[in-house]
């Protein structure tokens, strides 16, 4: 780990045009880590930009951005970066090109660094200057926190709070992928002044959304010994809503993998899949044209309906349809 930190520090110091990029639909782990890394880069008296998309960000992240702004901690970001010979591109929280905010950027940049905590898949970004993919880490926050510690640097308490939120989300409240190092990272963030109450506020959600989600969860059923299926109603959902339900389903007895099926648009049905680690949901989703990681994967299918997709999925996982017993 120390060698990685050393190399990363040298790369930052050697380059003048630094971009930080996380995955599409950024979350607290990816964006929190990016914001923290930018602060670290600032402390080396170097400029950097976080690569973002024009599209709307999720609500709680927006709350964090507003708070950062109020505290004069607003981060540098760019929508259309310009690559040069001495550009250093640091990718956080994913190691797959297609999942990044701007995949093309990777082809254009000579110096690419990848830091991720997901289980390494075959289509990882090749030809990196530095590549650190460690599935023993709970989150990218865990990496960044250890990096802070290694550099003997502190961070603003508000950023520490955002990082703690990221750590909590990625571990599903310290239930998944959590090691002693994860708790050490949390402890360090609290030492730096992370605010537990504010963190709760950042993670608070709209009550109607909660109730809607619970109603969907109510309809879930065990498709076989250890896989749970959940079919949403005919309303439209965002990917992240389906993903969140899939994550929640993992907390129930006997559940090793969860699948949530719902409409993403009029003609597109999405499945979000999660696993606690012993079932490869990427493999299952790839059979339906999707992808992801061992513990989190998804797919989108056009011109089909919920019932058809449910049947296709049941055929793949060898389950039986119990949805009508409710
Ligand atoms: Mn993550």
Boltz pocket constraint, residues with backbone or C-beta under 6 A from the ligand:
constraints:
  - pocket:
      binder: B
      contacts: [[A, 29], [A, 30], [A, 93], [A, 117], [A, 138], [A, 139], [A, 140], [A, 170]]
      max_distance: 6.0
